[in-house]
């Protein structure tokens, strides 16, 4: 008997983590509806990458939501603020960095929840990580648990008892090296992804921002070269 795969909304930024999460959701048999955001980010190259990831891994649908978080500013990703470079892991862990976009994951999950309700989907996937990350408050297990509780209070389907929304964050307990290892096992083509907070207009990574440093650390832990292109800052992709 033919069965229909359960629908799930997968937040897809175009980065390494979200590409891995899309591959995980597909491996678990979900019909994946990828959702990306053009929110006024300076690193817009990731949007090109999101489309390529969907083409590579496949998805039941891909929606690009357009919102303008530049209106609020106070982030190096949405305002004219310098992106921190060449920081040590200790420096990254001391405080919430200026690359934090206020309430970004709350906003993204709210949009995903709305689409999930339209799709009659009980499942939302997000690529947050609580180990190798830059101290963002909306990447913690407590946040995911709290939003899942909210999701089941805030929707018609939840109130009527027709569904129970689950927020899946499979990367939460994983290091960047473990994430990359899992993605390679699932056939993720990481050359299609972009992690850099300050890439060139043609997508070369700076190799010096927090995200680039965590990424290269993860590939080094796996003993494989990072397949993306880096600029002339001295960083190599090997």
C-alpha atoms as one frame of an Amber mdcrd trajectory, in Angstrom:
protein
   0.000   0.000   0.000   1.350   3.381  -0.959   1.847   5.768   1.938   2.232
   9.528   1.871   5.264  10.963   3.647   4.556  13.224   6.594   5.164  16.893
   5.757   7.737  18.876   7.715   8.945  22.454   7.488  12.746  22.719   7.461
  14.419  26.068   8.086  17.148  26.376   5.449  19.574  29.283   5.595  22.015
  27.988   3.005  24.607  27.177   5.636  26.317  23.980   6.686  24.045  23.222
   9.645  20.715  23.732   7.910  21.827  21.674   4.887  22.665  18.830   7.257
  19.278  19.143   8.948  17.483  18.970   5.594  19.390  15.772   4.808  18.512
  14.335   8.229  14.812  15.132   7.833  14.757  13.528   4.399  16.561  10.439
   5.731  13.806  10.086   8.321  11.187   9.930   5.588   9.647  13.402   5.802
   8.338  15.341   2.831  10.443  18.434   3.419   9.213  21.951   2.778  12.299
  24.177   2.980  11.877  27.729   4.221  14.528  30.419   3.749  14.578  34.096
   4.701  15.675  37.189   2.865  15.766  39.382   5.958  18.146  42.090   4.843
  21.279  40.155   5.781  24.597  41.405   4.473  25.718  37.843   3.707  23.078
  37.398   1.008  25.176  34.788  -0.774  23.607  32.220   1.559  20.307  32.664
  -0.293  21.935  31.511  -3.535  23.264  28.530  -1.624  19.847  27.657  -0.192
  18.440  27.221  -3.687  21.357  25.042  -4.720  20.995  22.869  -1.631  17.319
  22.287  -2.396  18.204  21.369  -5.978  20.851  18.936  -4.720  18.996  17.264
  -1.850  15.448  17.699  -3.100  12.420  19.088  -1.289   8.666  19.005  -1.662
   8.698  22.791  -1.763  10.902  25.815  -1.093   9.538  29.141   0.117  11.594
  32.315   0.399  10.057  34.643   2.981  11.002  38.308   2.701  11.150  40.369
   5.870  13.315  43.354   6.814  15.216  42.981  10.067  17.423  45.919   9.048
  14.666  48.109  10.479  15.859  47.174  13.954  19.615  47.025  13.353  22.025
  46.323  16.246  23.625  43.387  14.473  26.707  43.145  12.284  24.625  41.007
   9.922  21.956  43.654   9.288  23.617  46.990  10.031  26.795  48.879   9.182
  28.760  47.258  12.008  32.077  45.502  11.531  31.984  41.703  11.665  34.398
  40.418  14.358  37.415  38.616  12.908  40.174  36.273  14.093  38.695  35.601
  17.532  39.745  32.636  19.643  37.236  30.022  20.818  37.580  31.473  24.310
  36.727  34.943  23.048  33.701  33.576  21.183  32.331  32.024  24.378  32.673
  35.075  26.637  29.619  37.035  25.530  26.833  37.214  22.978  28.540  38.573
  19.833  27.498  41.531  17.701  26.569  39.069  14.906  23.532  38.040  16.972
  20.367  39.236  15.191  17.763  40.162  17.832  15.017  37.508  18.090  15.904
  36.035  14.682  15.167  32.379  15.453  11.955  33.339  17.255  10.808  35.171
  14.134  11.915  32.374  11.798  10.176  29.692  13.847   6.991  31.774  13.974
   6.940  31.909  10.155   7.694  28.178   9.992   4.860  27.491  12.421   2.411
  29.426  10.236   3.410  27.440   7.136   3.320  24.185   9.073  -0.271  24.878
  10.103  -1.247  25.537   6.487   0.490  22.303   5.408  -1.075  20.306   8.261
   2.476  19.512   9.343   3.287  18.566  12.928   7.051  18.814  12.523   9.484
  21.712  12.171  13.251  21.222  11.800  15.862  23.826  12.733  19.663  23.620
  12.646  20.533  25.249  15.973  23.579  23.940  17.812  24.499  24.375  21.473
  28.145  23.268  21.418  30.178  24.849  18.597  28.216  28.088  18.310  28.793
  31.759  19.047  26.770  32.118  22.228  23.410  32.985  20.687  20.548  32.779
  23.236  18.147  31.374  20.634  20.358  28.335  19.950  19.863  26.793  23.401
  17.768  23.719  24.318  15.717  25.863  26.718  14.648  28.101  23.854  13.610
  25.191  21.621  11.594  23.598  24.423   9.870  26.890  25.232   8.981  27.599
  21.587   7.552  24.111  21.160   5.297  24.756  24.155   4.263  28.080  22.650
   3.565  26.481  19.262   0.979  24.176  20.783  -0.765  27.068  22.520  -0.718
  29.449  19.570  -2.318  27.510  16.702  -5.876  26.541  15.870  -4.857  22.932
  15.302  -3.088  22.798  18.650  -5.966  24.327  20.602  -8.461  21.976  18.953
  -6.253  19.000  19.777  -5.854  17.984  16.137  -2.077  18.099  16.221   0.960
  18.388  18.435   3.762  20.434  16.951   7.281  19.158  17.558  10.376  21.307
  17.021  13.224  19.040  15.914  16.748  20.296  16.606  18.873  17.219  15.851
  22.160  19.140  15.901  21.766  20.520  19.427  24.139  18.067  21.156  26.627
  17.830  18.282  29.970  19.530  17.709  30.677  21.065  14.308  32.905  18.106
  13.506  30.116  15.661  14.344  27.638  17.648  12.236  29.936  17.521   9.221
  30.557  13.806   9.730  26.817  13.123   9.785  26.247  15.237   6.691  28.976
  13.466   4.763  27.370  10.136   5.670  24.091  11.445   4.224  25.711  12.729
   1.039  25.530  16.468   1.690  27.574  18.433  -0.844  29.123  21.058   1.406
  30.589  22.912  -1.573  27.055  24.254  -2.086  26.845  25.797   1.392  27.987
  29.133   2.812  28.769  29.809   6.466  30.640  33.114   6.212  29.284  36.275
   7.842  31.315  38.498   5.513  31.657  36.812   2.108  32.659  38.536  -1.113
  29.985  39.405  -3.659  30.845  36.206  -5.521  30.704  34.008  -2.435  34.318
  33.598  -1.317  34.421  33.133   2.451  36.544  35.500   4.543  38.051  32.672
   6.601  38.307  34.904   9.683  34.803  35.446  11.113  33.523  33.256  13.954
  31.419  31.144  11.615  34.303  30.484   9.211  36.629  29.542  12.068  34.123
  27.091  13.559  33.507  25.614  10.130  37.183  25.072   9.300  37.715  23.574
  12.763  34.951  21.058  12.032  36.421  20.007   8.712  39.885  19.712  10.252
  38.468  17.394  12.924  37.229  15.126  10.138  40.508  15.229   8.255  38.853
  16.397   5.047  39.249  19.676   3.143  36.528  22.285   3.224  35.264  22.392
  -0.391  34.138  26.031  -0.443  36.172  28.923  -1.843  38.027  31.307   0.458
  39.246  34.799  -0.354  42.744  36.237  -0.141  42.879  36.631   3.642  45.426
  33.854   3.931  42.928  31.105   4.755  43.068  28.031   2.568  40.336  25.505
   1.925  42.531  22.554   2.708
